[in-house]
């Protein structure tokens, strides 16, 4: 199931990146060829970049390709490496649950209550911020899958 979600996430990231390229291209064309810059493209590009970055973090968490210092895992083997991998997945889960799901969820609720809207697009800022708890949920789900793989012995080798 995690692989299906990751595949959908990969496609969503490709779509968002394509939209970013189109948006920035339109900004350049409207500014230099039409001499009348579009008012919404800068804000849209910024929001797309935020979504790509945060959803991209969830995608690389699934693929275990996130930035890491792997000196210790490479030196360990057997049970010591297993315990380290379990600790890493639990730490990732704790961060994603507390900072991204709880903290990001509060941010979304606060911006909903305050009815904040973006200046150029006029859309609720809660839509922009909703990517934080969404990505947190995905990261927690992927970490649970990684822990299940560790427990069942189906985990990929480190390093």
N, C-alpha and C positions, 0 to 999 in steps of 0.2 A: 504493500500500500504506500509506503514511504517513497518508493521509486516512482509511483504514478504521480504523487503530489510533487515530487522534485521535477518530473518531466513537465508538468503543468506550470510549475514555477519557472522553469527554464524558458518555456514558450512565452510566459508573461514578461519575463525580463527582456527577451528578444523584441517583443512588441513595444515595450516601454523605451528600449534603446532606439528602435526605429522611429518612434514618435519624437524622441529627443533630437535625432538627426534631422528630421523633417522640420521641427520647430526652429532649431538653430539655423538651418538653411534658409527658412523663410525670413527669419530676422535679418540675416545678412543680405538676402536679395531685396527685401523691402527697404532696408537702410541705404544700400549702395546703388541699386539699380533704379528703384522707384523714388529715391530721395524722400521717403516718408516711412519712417520706422514703425513697425507694428507695436502697439502698446502692450499686448498681452504675452508676447513670445518670451520675453526675458523671465517673467514670473513662471510661466508654464515650464520653461526649461529648468529652472531652479527646482520646481516641485518634482519634475520627472527625475532629475538627478538624485534627489533625496530618496524617492521611492526605489530607484535602481540600486542605490547604495545599501539601503536597509534590507530590501528583499534579497539583494545579492548576498548579504551576510547570512541569511537563512539558507540560501542555496549552497554556499560553500560549507556551512555547518553540516549539511546533509552529506556532502561529498568529502568531508573531513579535509578540506583544502584551505581552511582558514589559517591565518598567520599564526605561527607557533614556534616556540623555542623547543627544539626536539633533542637537545643534548641528553637529558636524563632518560627519556624513553628509549633512545638508541642504546644506552648503556645497560638498561635493565632487560631482563628476560623472565620468562616463566610467570610465577605468581606475583612477583614484585611489579612486573610490567602490567599484569592484569589489574592489580589494585590501583596502580597509577592511572590507568585508562579509566577505571571506574570513577576515581576521584575527579578526573578532568571532566567527564560527562556530567557528574553531579554538580560540579562548580559551574559549568556552562548552563545547566538547567536552573540553578539557583539565581544566577545573574539574569537570565532571560525572563524568569518568572517574576523576580522582584523589580528589576529596573524596566524591563520592556513591557511585560503584561500589566503589572500593577501600576508602575509609574506612568507608562504610556497610556494606559487606560484612564488614569486620573486626568492626564493632560487632555485627552479627547473629551472627557466629561466636562472639564472646566471650560474648554473652548466652546462646547455646545451650550453650556449655561450662559456664557457671556455673549453668545451669538456673534463671534468674531468671523469676519469675512476677509478674504484677500483683497488687496487694493485694485489690482488690474483685472482679475478674473471674476471677482465678486462671488467666489464660492466659499463655503464654510471652511475655516482652517481645520476643523475637526476631520475633514476628509483627508487633508494632507497628513495630519498627525496619526490617523488611524493605521498607518503602515507600521508604526512602532509596536503596538500590541499584536497586530497580525503577524508580524515577523517573529515576535516573541513566542507566540503560540506554535508557529512552525518549528522554531529552534528547539523548544521543549519537546515537541512530538518527535523530532529527529533524534534528540538525545535519548529519549525513552527507547526508541528503536535501536540505537547503538548499545544501550545497556542490555536490552534483551539479547542482542547478538553476543555480547560479552558473556552473559549468563549461560546461554545455550551453546557457546563454543563456536559460533559461526562468524566471529568478528574477523575482519581483515587484519593482517599483521601491520605493526607500526614501522615507520621508517623504511 
